[in-house]
Amino acid sequence: MEIPEELKYLAPYIQRGQELNSREPVIAYYAHYYAVKLAISRGPSNQTTNAYLSHLLDALEQQKQALGADNEAIKDDLVGYAHVENFALKVFLSADNEDRSGQASKKTAKTFLAASVFLELLKTFGDLDAEVEAKIKYAKWKAADIIKALREGRVPTPDEPSTQAQPQLPSAISDFPSPPSNFTAPLAGQSNNQSGQISPPSGKVSSSSSTHSTSPAHSFSQSLPSHEPITPSIPQPTTHDIPTVGPVQIAAAQKNAKWAISALNYDDIKTARTQLLDALNDLGYNRQNNFGF
């Protein structure tokens, strides 16, 4: 079904989702999920847009069923966030490395633009971290800067944004080719040394972005698939007192636990075990004395 003119701002998310539907179904699901939430919150609402939104909701429910009821990346926000973050950072770093090596091309520009879209999907889980916001802005700037250089017959250079006038992104989505087809979600643990790692969100995905219960969008928002986070059960030490830890240690433990959960999604037991042990160390538990590992 064609996107109505009033909802053309959804095109980047719908297109990215369609392109990844077979290779990265979880990313495709969140791309379409975010598009639905955006349409509900921004509108406009009329017969045409409501019909398209209904179509999106039906397609979204089919995607959810295809992924399976036990898919942790859909059921648990922590896992979902890690999955989207991993993929988005891989795409971003692919473009950034190509740009900094002096090999920027139109493909690099479209990869930067795709990365900005994938990073925006993290808004599904709440407000973005400042570093993610910066990456989105930088990716869009680089995409526009590279295209501008190519149109002017210049070789793109790995310059940083300055206070000078910034190049603008093309107004038409068609000015950029579709994202590369060779992106696959990285295995957990591969991105631990990448820059810009983000702490996991603390809140659940809201089932509605509308604040007016009588608006047409409200009825659609009730149909959005819900994401009920699962709180993992952590074994408690029986022979030692619980150590006192501060916010820094807690944040580190959350990060390692996040990677462990993501690793289990890929049956990477070795990485999951290592990350869980690191999380326990962050919380002050000695591996040998407390848990006998």
C-alpha positions in Angstrom: 0.0 0.0 0.0 1.4 3.4 -1.0 2.3 5.8 1.7 -0.1 8.8 1.7 1.4 12.2 0.9 0.6 13.4 4.4 2.7 10.6 5.9 5.7 10.8 3.6 7.9 11.5 6.6 7.5 7.8 7.5 9.1 6.7 4.2 12.7 6.3 5.6 11.5 3.9 8.3 9.1 2.0 6.1 11.7 1.6 3.4 14.4 0.5 5.7 12.1 -2.0 7.3 11.0 -3.5 4.0 14.7 -3.8 2.9 15.6 -5.7 6.1 12.5 -7.8 6.4 14.1 -11.1 5.4 17.7 -10.6 6.6 17.1 -8.6 9.9 13.5 -9.2 10.9 13.9 -7.7 14.4 15.3 -4.4 12.9 12.5 -4.4 10.3 9.9 -4.9 13.1 11.2 -2.0 15.1 11.4 0.2 12.0 7.8 -0.3 11.3 6.9 -0.1 15.0 8.5 3.3 15.2 6.8 4.4 12.1 3.4 3.5 13.6 4.2 5.4 16.8 5.4 8.4 14.9 2.2 8.4 12.7 0.0 8.2 15.8 1.8 11.1 17.6 2.3 13.4 14.6 -0.7 12.6 12.3 -2.5 14.0 10.5 -5.6 11.9 11.0 -8.1 11.5 8.1 -9.7 8.7 6.2 -6.6 8.1 4.0 -4.0 8.2 6.7 -6.2 6.1 9.1 -6.5 3.4 6.4 -2.8 3.4 5.9 -2.1 3.2 9.6 -4.5 0.3 9.9 -2.6 -1.4 7.1 0.7 -0.8 9.0 -0.8 -2.3 12.2 -1.9 -5.4 10.5 1.6 -5.8 8.9 3.2 -5.2 12.3 1.2 -7.9 14.0 2.1 -10.3 11.2 5.8 -9.5 11.7 5.5 -10.1 15.4 3.8 -13.5 14.9 6.5 -14.4 12.4 9.2 -13.6 14.9 7.6 -15.9 17.5 6.1 -15.3 20.9 9.3 -16.2 22.7 11.6 -13.8 20.8 13.4 -11.9 23.6 14.3 -9.0 21.3 10.6 -8.2 21.0 9.4 -9.2 24.5 12.2 -7.5 26.5 13.1 -3.9 26.0 16.6 -4.4 27.3 17.3 -7.0 24.6 15.5 -5.1 21.9 17.5 -2.0 22.7 20.8 -3.9 22.6 19.8 -5.5 19.3 18.9 -2.2 17.6 21.9 -0.4 19.1 24.3 -3.1 17.9 23.0 -3.0 14.3 22.9 0.8 14.1 26.4 1.2 15.4 27.7 -1.4 13.0 26.2 0.5 10.1 27.5 3.8 11.4 31.0 2.5 11.9 31.1 1.0 8.5 30.4 4.4 6.9 32.7 6.2 9.4 35.6 3.9 8.7 35.2 4.2 5.0 35.0 8.0 5.2 38.1 8.4 7.5 40.1 6.2 5.1 39.5 8.7 2.3 37.3 6.3 0.4 34.0 8.1 0.7 31.5 7.6 -2.1 27.8 7.8 -2.8 27.5 4.4 -1.1 29.2 5.9 2.0 26.6 8.7 2.0 23.7 6.3 1.9 25.2 4.2 4.6 25.5 7.3 6.9 21.9 8.2 6.2 20.8 4.6 6.9 22.7 4.7 10.1 20.9 7.8 11.2 17.6 6.1 10.6 18.6 3.0 12.6 19.9 5.1 15.5 16.6 7.0 15.5 14.8 3.7 16.1 16.2 3.8 19.7 13.6 6.5 20.4 11.2 3.6 20.5 12.6 2.9 24.0 12.6 6.4 25.4 14.7 9.6 25.2 18.0 9.3 23.4 21.4 9.4 25.0 23.3 12.6 24.1 25.9 10.6 22.2 23.3 8.9 20.1 21.8 12.3 19.3 25.3 13.5 18.3 25.8 10.5 16.0 22.5 11.0 14.3 23.3 14.6 13.6 26.9 13.8 12.4 25.6 10.9 10.1 23.1 13.2 8.4 25.7 16.0 8.1 28.3 13.6 6.6 25.7 12.2 4.1 24.9 15.7 2.9 28.5 16.8 2.8 29.6 13.8 0.7 26.8 14.2 -1.8 27.5 17.9 -2.1 31.2 17.2 -2.8 30.3 14.6 -5.4 27.9 16.9 -7.1 30.5 19.6 -7.3 33.1 17.3 -8.7 35.2 17.2 -5.6 36.7 14.2 -3.8 34.9 14.0 -0.4 37.2 14.6 2.5 36.8 13.3 6.1 36.2 16.8 7.5 34.4 17.4 10.8 31.4 19.7 11.1 32.3 23.4 11.5 30.6 26.6 12.3 30.3 27.3 8.6 27.0 26.8 6.7 26.1 23.1 6.7 25.1 21.2 3.6 21.5 20.2 3.4 20.2 16.7 2.9 18.4 16.2 -0.5 14.7 16.9 0.0 13.7 13.7 -1.9 14.3 10.3 -0.4 15.0 9.1 -4.0 18.2 11.2 -4.1 19.8 8.5 -1.9 19.9 4.9 -3.0 18.6 2.3 -0.7 20.9 1.1 2.1 23.5 -1.6 1.4 22.2 -5.1 1.4 25.1 -6.7 3.2 24.4 -5.5 6.8 23.7 -8.1 9.4 23.3 -7.6 13.1 26.7 -8.1 14.9 27.1 -10.9 17.4 27.0 -9.7 21.0 30.4 -8.8 22.4 31.8 -7.6 19.1 30.9 -4.0 19.8 32.2 -3.7 23.3 35.2 -1.7 22.2 33.3 0.5 19.8 32.8 4.2 20.7 29.4 5.5 21.7 28.1 2.6 23.7 24.9 3.5 25.4 23.4 2.6 28.7 20.2 0.6 28.3 16.8 2.3 28.8 15.0 2.1 32.1 11.4 2.4 30.9 9.1 0.3 28.9 7.9 1.0 25.4 4.6 2.9 25.7 1.7 1.3 23.8 0.4 4.8 22.8 1.9 8.1 21.9 -1.5 9.9 21.9 -2.5 12.0 24.8 -6.2 12.4 23.7 -8.3 9.4 24.3 -11.0 10.6 22.1 -8.8 11.1 19.0 -8.9 8.7 16.1 -5.2 7.9 16.7 -6.1 6.6 20.2 -8.0 3.6 18.9 -5.0 2.7 16.7 -2.6 3.1 19.6 -4.5 0.5 21.6 -3.7 -2.0 18.8 0.1 -1.5 19.0 1.8 -4.8 20.1 2.9 -4.4 23.7 6.4 -5.1 25.0 6.4 -6.4 28.5 9.9 -6.5 29.9 11.0 -9.6 31.7 13.0 -9.2 34.9 15.7 -11.8 35.0 16.1 -13.8 38.2 19.6 -13.4 39.6 20.9 -15.9 42.1 21.5 -14.5 45.5 24.6 -15.3 47.5 23.8 -17.3 50.6 27.1 -17.1 52.5 28.3 -13.6 52.0 26.9 -10.2 52.6 25.8 -8.2 49.5 28.7 -5.7 48.7 27.9 -2.0 48.6 28.3 -0.6 45.1 27.8 2.9 43.6 26.1 4.2 40.5 29.2 3.7 38.3 29.5 0.1 39.2 25.8 -0.4 38.7 25.9 1.2 35.2 28.9 -1.1 34.3 27.0 -4.1 35.5 23.9 -3.1 33.4 26.0 -2.8 30.3 27.7 -6.2 30.7 24.3 -7.8 31.5 22.9 -6.3 28.4 25.6 -7.8 26.2 25.1 -11.2 27.9 21.3 -11.2 27.1 22.1 -10.2 23.5 24.7 -13.0 23.3 22.1 -15.5 24.4 19.9 -14.4 21.5 22.6 -15.7 19.2 23.3 -18.8 21.2 26.8 -17.4 22.0 27.1 -19.1 25.4 30.7 -18.3 25.8 30.3 -14.6 25.4 27.1 -14.6 27.6 29.0 -16.3 30.4 31.9 -14.0 30.2 29.7 -10.9 30.2 27.6 -12.2 33.2 30.8 -12.9 35.1 32.0 -9.4 34.4 28.6 -8.0 35.5 29.0 -9.9 38.8 32.5 -8.5 39.3 31.2 -5.0 38.7 28.8 -5.6 41.6 31.6 -6.8 43.9 31.1 -10.5 43.8 34.2 -12.7 43.6 33.7 -15.4 41.0 35.4 -18.2 43.0 34.3 -17.4 46.5 30.7 -16.4 45.9 29.4 -18.6 43.0 32.1 -21.2 42.5 32.5 -20.6 38.8 
